[in-house]
Amino acid sequence: MATKEMKQFTRDEVAKHNKSDDLWIIIDAKVYDVSKFKGLHPGGASVFLVDEIPGQDATEAFYGLHRQEILEKPQYARLQIGTIQGEKSLVKGNVPGAISKVPYAEPSWLMEGYHSPYFTEGHKRFQRAVRKFVDEIIIPDAQAREEDGKRPSLSVVEKMAEVNMHAMRMGPGRHLKGLTLMGGIVKPEEFDYFHEMIINQEITRHGCRGYGDGLNAGAVIGLPPVMNFGAPALRDRVVKDVLSGKKFISLAISEAFAGSDVASLKTTAEKTEDGKFWIVNGTKKWITNGTFSDYFTVGCKTDGGLTVLLIERGEGVETKHIKTSYSATAGTAYIIFENVKVPVENTLGPEGDGIFVILSNFNHERWVMCCSSARAQRFIVEECLKWVNQRKAFGKPLHTQAVIRSKLAAMIARAETVQSWLENITYQMTNMNYKQQAKLLAGPIGLLKMYSTRCAQDTAQDAVQIFGGRGITKSGMGRYIEHYHRTVTFDSILGGAEDVLGDLGVRQAIRTMPKDARL
């Protein structure tokens, strides 16, 4: 479609249109006729009639009240009738795949002139492709679904499957063999944890916490036990269903009776007399994606100890939505298992040794959360840096106040330290086999998750103070800040509470203390 050619006006010409029934304004060198629109303005017509607005440059006033995306919406874009002669717009709209130029808005390896010992040119090519995909396919859906609370659109899930993004979110491994990853940008044997980190962090950029969990997060934590411990026939069928985006899976471990205390689970599984089936009874709570899952990876109490089963939705399985402080998009569920008949072939790992099946995926799950937490903090830093530059208080930009700069300094420092620690642990993961990771990294990853989520909560509080009233408003300039502050505690609870993980890290360190260590 051809771009409509805009007329050019001088500022003097625009200034003549300064009456209530003939009202033009200038925003970023663009001329808008708001004569008829002013009465429809959500903030009232009087906003357009205050001093220095009618017929004048309203750029500063506009960006003190509205986000750039407002001007990009069709109903507002059509109000533009021209541009200012000899002037160019300074504010660029959203360009899919673009790297932000705002300081600290990107991790240093993506910033011009900076270097990294971890990321290669191949990683950068991969990042560009993933960001473009996220910007064009995922973010528009995230904004819409976060608003209406519906599950992520199946069309998005299908497009992710087409580039094998679901498979890549499971990490490096044999499940990638023979697949074309992101259009062939990276070969399956080259795919490493830094590639996976890129996916995790790019997806987080939509700023919609509920949607982030709704976007197949259940598979990230619920499918690996099937991949690693399921019988071949079961594994092949379920993995194919989930990675193709045709079916969904949840990890169903936590209960109202037991959260971090996995050993205290009360859901039971008893074998039938012929030994061919398990009969499962019990409940599970706070199960991500549970409302729309087809499969459930379930921890059960059995005679031999703790056993993990793959349960398919069917007779005796009931799911109920749980209202949480983020949107229903995540599909958070309360699950009731009532005399559910499960084939013994659906047993994952050895009977009675389910604790090892469950623990086997905790490191990866917590690492994924650290990736997301680090990127979400950076997103908030970018929002705040933009705001303090366009918002004026006491006649000066907000950044001229020392207290504001102090908060920004702390936010930046936290974002940088979390990312640096994360990259170091990711490097260790890339150069260790699974047994080495399990032995050496459970403690450090637990400590990193504790640290990153505490940093996130401090950053959320600082951001609200910087945005003021807008930071507690669900729409407008501070909507991402309000959402972040309201949902930031999810990462501090999911995958293990902060205190539990901090204690895990210290206990593991104490175990490895040399016997001859003395002051």
C-alpha positions as CSV (number, residue, x, y, z in Angstrom):
1,M,0.0,0.0,0.0
2,A,1.4,3.4,-1.0
3,T,2.2,5.8,1.8
4,K,-0.1,8.8,1.8
5,E,1.8,12.0,0.8
6,M,1.7,14.6,3.6
7,K,1.4,18.3,3.1
8,Q,4.1,20.5,4.5
9,F,3.2,23.5,6.7
10,T,5.3,26.2,8.3
11,R,4.9,26.7,12.1
12,D,3.3,30.1,11.4
13,E,0.6,28.4,9.3
14,V,-0.2,26.0,12.0
15,A,-0.4,28.7,14.6
16,K,-3.4,30.2,12.8
17,H,-5.5,27.2,13.6
18,N,-5.8,27.9,17.3
19,K,-9.6,28.0,17.9
20,S,-11.9,25.5,19.5
21,D,-13.5,24.6,16.2
22,D,-10.3,24.9,14.2
23,L,-7.6,23.3,16.3
24,W,-4.2,22.0,15.0
25,I,-1.2,20.9,17.1
26,I,2.4,19.8,16.4
27,I,3.9,16.7,17.9
28,D,7.4,15.7,16.9
29,A,7.3,17.8,13.6
30,K,4.0,16.2,12.6
31,V,0.8,18.3,12.3
32,Y,-2.5,16.9,13.7
33,D,-6.0,18.3,13.2
34,V,-7.8,17.6,16.5
35,S,-10.7,19.9,15.9
36,K,-13.3,17.1,15.8
37,F,-11.3,14.7,18.0
38,K,-10.9,16.9,21.0
39,G,-14.4,16.1,22.2
40,L,-13.6,12.4,22.0
41,H,-10.3,12.7,23.9
42,P,-10.4,10.4,27.0
43,G,-8.9,13.1,29.1
44,G,-11.4,15.7,28.0
45,A,-11.4,18.5,25.5
46,S,-9.9,21.0,27.9
47,V,-6.5,19.4,27.6
48,F,-6.2,20.9,24.1
49,L,-7.3,24.4,25.1
50,V,-4.8,25.2,27.8
51,D,-2.1,27.8,27.2
52,E,0.7,27.0,24.6
53,I,-1.3,24.1,23.1
54,P,-3.7,25.4,20.4
55,G,-1.7,25.9,17.1
56,Q,1.5,25.3,18.9
57,D,4.1,22.6,19.5
58,A,2.6,20.1,22.0
59,T,5.4,17.6,21.8
60,E,6.6,18.0,25.4
61,A,3.0,18.0,26.7
62,F,2.1,14.9,24.8
63,Y,5.1,12.8,25.8
64,G,4.5,13.9,29.4
65,L,1.1,12.2,29.2
66,H,1.2,9.5,26.5
67,R,3.4,6.7,25.1
68,Q,4.6,6.8,21.5
69,E,2.5,3.8,20.6
70,I,-0.6,6.0,20.9
71,L,0.4,7.9,17.8
72,E,0.9,4.6,15.9
73,K,-2.7,3.5,16.5
74,P,-4.8,3.9,13.3
75,Q,-7.5,5.9,14.9
76,Y,-4.9,8.5,16.0
77,A,-2.5,8.2,13.1
78,R,-5.3,9.4,10.7
79,L,-5.5,12.7,12.5
80,Q,-2.1,13.6,11.0
81,I,-2.6,16.0,8.1
82,G,1.0,17.0,7.4
83,T,4.5,17.7,8.6
84,I,6.5,20.8,9.5
85,Q,8.5,22.2,6.6
86,G,12.2,21.6,6.9
87,E,12.0,19.5,10.1
88,K,12.2,15.8,10.7
89,S,10.6,13.7,13.4
90,L,13.0,12.7,16.1
91,V,11.0,9.9,17.7
92,K,11.2,6.6,15.9
93,G,8.3,4.2,16.1
94,N,8.7,0.5,17.0
95,V,10.9,-1.2,14.4
96,P,10.7,-5.0,14.7
97,G,14.0,-6.5,15.5
98,A,15.7,-3.2,16.4
99,I,18.3,-2.9,19.2
100,S,17.5,-0.2,21.7
101,K,20.0,2.7,21.9
102,V,18.9,3.6,25.4
103,P,21.9,3.0,27.8
104,Y,21.7,-0.3,29.7
105,A,18.5,-1.3,27.8
106,E,20.4,-4.2,26.3
107,P,22.9,-6.6,27.8
108,S,26.4,-5.3,27.0
109,W,27.1,-8.0,24.4
110,L,24.4,-6.4,22.2
111,M,25.6,-2.8,22.7
112,E,27.7,-1.2,20.0
113,G,31.4,-1.1,20.8
114,Y,31.2,-3.7,23.6
115,H,32.7,-7.2,23.6
116,S,31.8,-10.6,25.2
117,P,33.9,-13.7,25.9
118,Y,30.7,-15.8,25.6
119,F,28.6,-14.6,22.7
120,T,29.8,-15.2,19.1
121,E,28.7,-13.7,15.8
122,G,26.5,-16.8,15.4
123,H,24.7,-15.9,18.6
124,K,24.1,-12.4,17.4
125,R,22.6,-13.6,14.1
126,F,20.4,-15.9,16.1
127,Q,19.4,-13.1,18.5
128,R,18.4,-10.8,15.6
129,A,16.1,-13.5,14.1
130,V,14.5,-14.3,17.5
131,R,13.9,-10.7,18.3
132,K,12.2,-10.0,15.0
133,F,10.1,-13.1,15.5
134,V,9.1,-12.0,19.0
135,D,8.4,-8.4,17.9
136,E,6.2,-9.4,15.0
137,I,4.5,-12.5,16.2
138,I,4.6,-12.8,20.0
139,I,4.4,-9.2,21.4
140,P,1.1,-8.2,19.7
141,D,-0.6,-11.3,21.0
142,A,0.9,-10.8,24.4
143,Q,-0.6,-7.3,24.7
144,A,-4.0,-8.5,23.6
145,R,-4.1,-11.6,25.7
146,E,-2.8,-9.9,28.8
147,E,-5.8,-7.6,28.5
148,D,-8.5,-10.2,27.9
149,G,-7.0,-12.9,30.0
150,K,-7.4,-15.6,27.3
151,R,-4.7,-18.2,26.7
152,P,-2.0,-17.4,24.2
153,S,-3.3,-17.7,20.7
154,L,-2.8,-21.1,19.1
155,S,-1.6,-19.3,15.9
156,V,1.4,-18.0,17.9
157,V,2.1,-21.5,19.3
158,E,2.0,-22.9,15.8
159,K,4.3,-20.3,14.4
160,M,6.8,-21.0,17.2
161,A,6.6,-24.7,16.4
162,E,7.3,-24.0,12.7
163,V,10.8,-22.6,13.7
164,N,11.1,-25.3,16.4
165,M,11.2,-22.7,19.2
166,H,9.4,-25.1,21.6
167,A,12.1,-27.6,21.1
168,M,14.9,-25.1,21.6
169,R,13.3,-24.0,24.9
170,M,14.1,-27.5,26.2
171,G,17.8,-26.7,25.9
172,P,20.6,-28.4,24.0
173,G,20.2,-32.1,23.5
174,R,19.3,-35.1,21.3
175,H,15.7,-33.9,20.9
176,L,17.0,-31.2,18.5
177,K,18.7,-33.8,16.1
178,G,17.4,-33.4,12.6
179,L,15.4,-30.2,13.2
180,T,15.7,-27.0,11.4
181,L,16.2,-24.3,14.0
182,M,15.1,-20.8,13.4
183,G,15.2,-21.2,9.7
184,G,18.6,-22.9,9.8
185,I,20.5,-20.0,11.5
186,V,22.0,-22.5,14.0
187,K,22.6,-26.2,13.6
188,P,21.3,-28.6,16.2
189,E,24.8,-29.7,17.2
190,E,25.8,-26.0,17.6
191,F,22.9,-25.0,19.8
192,D,24.0,-24.2,23.3
193,Y,22.7,-22.7,26.5
194,F,23.5,-19.2,25.3
195,H,21.1,-19.7,22.4
196,E,18.5,-20.8,24.8
197,M,19.2,-17.8,27.0
198,I,18.6,-15.6,24.0
199,I,15.2,-17.1,23.5
200,N,14.2,-16.8,27.2
201,Q,15.3,-13.2,27.4
202,E,13.8,-12.1,24.1
203,I,10.4,-13.6,25.0
204,T,10.5,-11.7,28.3
205,R,10.6,-8.4,26.5
206,H,6.8,-8.3,26.0
207,G,6.5,-7.2,29.6
208,C,3.4,-9.3,30.2
209,R,4.2,-11.7,33.1
210,G,1.0,-13.8,32.9
211,Y,1.3,-14.3,29.2
212,G,5.0,-15.3,29.6
213,D,4.0,-18.2,31.8
214,G,1.0,-19.0,29.6
215,L,3.3,-19.3,26.5
216,N,4.1,-23.0,27.1
217,A,6.0,-22.4,30.3
218,G,4.4,-25.6,31.5
219,A,6.2,-27.5,28.8
220,V,9.6,-26.1,29.8
221,I,9.2,-27.6,33.3
222,G,6.8,-30.5,32.6
223,L,8.2,-32.1,29.5
224,P,11.8,-32.8,30.4
225,P,10.8,-35.6,32.9
226,V,9.0,-37.3,30.0
227,M,11.9,-36.8,27.7
228,N,14.5,-38.1,30.1
229,F,12.6,-40.8,32.0
230,G,9.6,-41.8,29.9
231,A,9.3,-45.2,28.2
232,P,10.3,-44.8,24.4
233,A,6.7,-45.2,23.1
234,L,5.3,-42.8,25.6
235,R,8.2,-40.4,25.2
236,D,8.0,-40.3,21.4
237,R,4.3,-39.7,21.3
238,V,4.1,-37.0,24.0
239,V,7.2,-35.1,23.0
240,K,6.0,-34.9,19.4
241,D,2.6,-33.7,20.5
242,V,4.0,-31.0,22.7
243,L,6.9,-29.7,20.6
244,S,4.6,-29.5,17.6
245,G,2.3,-27.2,19.6
246,K,-0.6,-29.6,19.2
247,K,-0.9,-30.4,22.8
248,F,0.1,-28.9,26.2
249,I,1.7,-30.2,29.3
250,S,2.0,-29.0,32.9
251,L,4.3,-30.0,35.8
252,A,1.9,-30.8,38.7
253,I,4.0,-31.2,41.9
254,S,2.9,-28.5,44.4
255,E,-0.1,-28.9,46.6
256,A,-2.0,-26.9,49.2
257,F,-0.3,-29.3,51.6
258,A,3.2,-29.0,50.2
259,G,5.1,-26.3,48.2
260,S,8.8,-26.4,48.4
261,D,8.5,-29.5,50.8
262,V,8.2,-32.0,47.9
263,A,8.6,-35.0,50.3
264,S,5.3,-34.1,52.0
265,L,3.0,-34.5,49.0
266,K,-0.3,-36.2,49.7
267,T,-1.5,-37.2,46.2
268,T,-1.5,-41.0,46.2
269,A,-1.1,-43.6,43.5
270,E,-2.0,-47.2,44.2
271,K,-1.6,-50.1,41.8
272,T,-4.5,-52.3,40.8
273,E,-4.4,-56.0,41.7
274,D,-3.3,-57.0,38.2
275,G,-0.4,-54.4,38.4
276,K,-1.4,-52.9,35.1
277,F,-2.6,-49.5,36.3
278,W,-2.2,-46.8,38.9
279,I,-5.2,-45.3,40.6
280,V,-4.5,-41.7,41.5
281,N,-6.3,-39.6,44.0
282,G,-5.4,-36.1,45.3
283,T,-5.1,-32.5,44.4
284,K,-2.5,-30.1,43.0
285,K,-2.4,-26.3,43.3
286,W,-0.8,-23.4,41.5
287,I,-0.2,-25.4,38.3
288,T,1.0,-23.2,35.5
289,N,-0.9,-23.9,32.2
290,G,-3.1,-26.5,34.1
291,T,-6.4,-25.1,32.8
292,F,-5.6,-25.9,29.2
293,S,-3.1,-28.8,29.5
294,D,-3.6,-32.2,27.9
295,Y,-0.9,-33.9,29.9
296,F,0.3,-33.6,33.5
297,T,3.6,-34.7,35.0
298,V,2.5,-35.6,38.5
299,G,4.3,-36.3,41.7
300,C,2.5,-39.0,43.7
301,K,3.0,-40.8,47.0
302,T,3.3,-44.5,46.6
303,D,4.3,-47.5,48.8
304,G,7.8,-47.3,47.6
305,G,8.2,-43.6,48.2
306,L,7.6,-40.8,45.7
307,T,6.7,-41.7,42.1
308,V,6.2,-39.5,39.0
309,L,3.5,-40.3,36.6
310,L,2.4,-38.9,33.2
311,I,-1.4,-38.4,33.5
312,E,-3.5,-37.6,30.4
313,R,-6.6,-35.4,30.7
314,G,-9.6,-37.6,30.9
315,E,-12.1,-39.2,33.2
316,G,-11.4,-38.3,36.8
317,V,-9.3,-35.2,36.0
318,E,-10.8,-31.8,36.8
319,T,-9.1,-28.4,36.5
320,K,-10.2,-25.2,38.0
321,H,-8.8,-21.7,37.4
322,I,-7.0,-20.0,40.3
323,K,-7.2,-16.2,40.4
324,T,-3.7,-14.7,41.0
325,S,-2.2,-11.3,40.9
326,Y,-1.4,-11.7,37.2
327,S,-3.7,-12.5,34.3
328,A,-5.6,-15.7,33.6
329,T,-3.4,-16.0,30.5
330,A,-1.1,-18.3,32.5
331,G,-3.8,-20.9,33.0
332,T,-2.9,-21.3,36.7
333,A,-5.0,-24.2,38.0
334,Y,-6.2,-26.2,40.9
335,I,-6.3,-29.9,39.8
336,I,-8.4,-32.7,41.3
337,F,-7.5,-36.3,40.5
338,E,-10.4,-38.7,41.5
339,N,-9.8,-42.4,40.9
340,V,-7.8,-41.6,37.8
341,K,-6.7,-44.8,36.0
342,V,-3.1,-44.5,34.7
343,P,-1.2,-47.2,32.8
344,V,1.9,-48.3,34.6
345,E,3.7,-47.6,31.3
346,N,3.2,-43.9,32.1
347,T,5.6,-44.2,35.1
348,L,8.5,-41.7,34.7
349,G,11.7,-43.1,36.1
350,P,12.0,-45.8,38.8
351,E,9.1,-46.4,41.0
352,G,9.7,-44.8,44.4
353,D,12.6,-42.7,43.1
354,G,10.5,-39.8,41.8
355,I,12.4,-37.3,43.9
356,F,15.3,-37.7,41.6
357,V,13.0,-37.3,38.5
358,I,11.7,-34.1,40.0
359,L,15.0,-32.7,41.2
360,S,16.6,-33.4,37.8
361,N,14.9,-30.5,36.2
362,F,15.1,-27.9,39.0
363,N,18.4,-26.5,37.9
364,H,17.2,-25.8,34.4
365,E,13.8,-24.5,35.6
366,R,15.5,-22.0,38.0
367,W,18.1,-21.0,35.4
368,V,15.3,-20.2,33.0
369,M,13.7,-18.0,35.6
370,C,17.0,-16.2,36.2
371,C,17.2,-15.5,32.5
372,S,13.7,-14.0,32.5
373,S,14.3,-12.0,35.7
374,A,17.5,-10.5,34.4
375,R,15.9,-9.3,31.2
376,A,12.7,-8.0,32.9
377,Q,14.8,-5.8,35.2
378,R,16.6,-4.4,32.2
379,F,13.2,-3.7,30.5
380,I,12.2,-1.7,33.6
381,V,15.5,0.2,33.5
382,E,14.8,1.3,29.9
383,E,11.3,2.4,30.8
384,C,12.6,4.5,33.7
385,L,15.4,6.1,31.7
386,K,13.0,7.1,28.9
387,W,10.6,8.5,31.5
388,V,13.1,10.6,33.4
389,N,14.2,12.2,30.2
390,Q,10.7,13.2,29.0
391,R,9.0,14.0,32.3
392,K,9.5,17.4,33.8
393,A,9.1,18.3,37.5
394,F,9.6,21.7,39.0
395,G,10.4,23.0,35.6
396,K,13.3,20.6,34.9
397,P,13.6,17.0,33.5
398,L,13.2,14.4,36.2
399,H,16.8,13.2,35.8
400,T,18.1,16.5,37.2
401,Q,17.1,15.4,40.7
402,A,19.9,13.6,42.5
403,V,17.5,11.2,44.3
404,I,16.2,10.0,40.9
405,R,19.7,9.4,39.6
406,S,20.5,7.5,42.8
407,K,17.6,5.1,42.2
408,L,18.6,4.7,38.6
409,A,22.2,3.9,39.6
410,A,21.0,1.1,41.9
411,M,18.7,-0.3,39.3
412,I,21.4,-0.4,36.6
413,A,23.9,-1.9,39.0
414,R,21.5,-4.7,39.9
415,A,20.6,-5.4,36.3
416,E,24.3,-5.6,35.3
417,T,25.4,-7.8,38.2
418,V,22.5,-10.3,37.7
419,Q,23.3,-10.6,34.0
420,S,27.0,-11.0,34.6
421,W,26.5,-13.8,37.1
422,L,24.0,-15.4,34.9
423,E,26.3,-15.4,31.9
424,N,29.1,-17.0,34.0
425,I,26.8,-19.8,35.2
426,T,25.6,-20.3,31.6
427,Y,29.1,-20.7,30.5
428,Q,29.6,-23.4,33.2
429,M,26.5,-25.2,32.0
430,T,27.7,-25.1,28.4
431,N,31.0,-26.7,29.4
432,M,29.6,-29.3,31.8
433,N,27.7,-32.6,31.3
434,Y,24.5,-33.2,33.2
435,K,26.1,-34.9,36.2
436,Q,28.7,-32.1,36.6
437,Q,25.9,-29.5,36.5
438,A,23.9,-31.4,39.1
439,K,26.9,-31.7,41.4
440,L,28.4,-28.2,41.1
441,L,25.6,-25.8,40.0
442,A,22.6,-26.5,42.1
443,G,23.8,-24.2,44.9
444,P,25.1,-21.3,42.6
445,I,21.9,-21.4,40.6
446,G,19.8,-21.4,43.8
447,L,21.8,-18.4,45.1
448,L,21.5,-16.6,41.7
449,K,17.7,-17.1,41.7
450,M,17.4,-15.8,45.2
451,Y,19.6,-12.8,44.4
452,S,18.0,-11.9,41.1
453,T,14.4,-12.0,42.4
454,R,15.3,-9.9,45.4
455,C,17.0,-7.4,43.1
456,A,13.9,-7.5,40.9
457,Q,11.7,-6.5,43.9
458,D,14.0,-3.6,44.8
459,T,13.9,-2.4,41.2
460,A,10.1,-2.7,41.1
461,Q,9.8,-0.5,44.2
462,D,12.3,2.1,42.8
463,A,10.5,2.2,39.5
464,V,7.1,3.0,41.1
465,Q,8.7,5.9,43.0
466,I,10.2,7.2,39.8
467,F,6.8,7.0,38.0
468,G,4.8,8.2,40.9
469,G,1.0,7.8,40.5
470,R,1.5,6.5,37.0
471,G,3.5,3.6,38.5
472,I,0.3,2.3,40.2
473,T,-2.0,2.8,37.2
474,K,-2.8,-0.1,34.9
475,S,-2.9,2.0,31.7
476,G,-0.9,4.8,30.2
477,M,2.7,5.8,30.8
478,G,3.4,3.5,33.7
479,R,1.4,0.5,32.8
480,Y,4.5,-1.7,32.5
481,I,5.8,-0.5,35.8
482,E,2.5,-1.2,37.6
483,H,2.3,-4.7,36.0
484,Y,5.9,-5.5,37.0
485,H,5.5,-4.3,40.5
486,R,2.3,-6.3,40.9
487,T,3.7,-9.6,39.4
488,V,7.4,-9.4,40.3
489,T,7.0,-11.7,43.3
490,F,6.0,-14.7,41.1
491,D,9.7,-15.5,40.3
492,S,10.5,-15.2,44.0
493,I,8.1,-18.1,44.7
494,L,7.9,-20.3,41.7
495,G,10.6,-22.9,41.3
496,G,11.5,-22.6,45.0
497,A,11.1,-19.7,47.4
498,E,14.0,-17.3,47.9
499,D,14.8,-18.3,51.5
500,V,14.7,-22.0,50.6
501,L,17.1,-21.5,47.6
502,G,19.4,-19.3,49.5
503,D,19.7,-21.9,52.2
504,L,20.3,-24.6,49.6
505,G,23.2,-22.6,48.2
506,V,24.8,-22.1,51.6
507,R,24.3,-25.7,52.7
508,Q,25.9,-27.0,49.5
509,A,28.8,-24.6,50.1
510,I,29.2,-25.8,53.7
511,R,29.4,-29.5,52.5
512,T,32.4,-28.7,50.3
513,M,34.3,-26.7,53.0
514,P,37.9,-28.1,53.2
515,K,38.5,-29.8,56.6
516,D,41.7,-27.9,57.1
517,A,40.2,-24.4,56.6
518,R,40.9,-22.2,59.6
519,L,41.2,-18.5,60.2
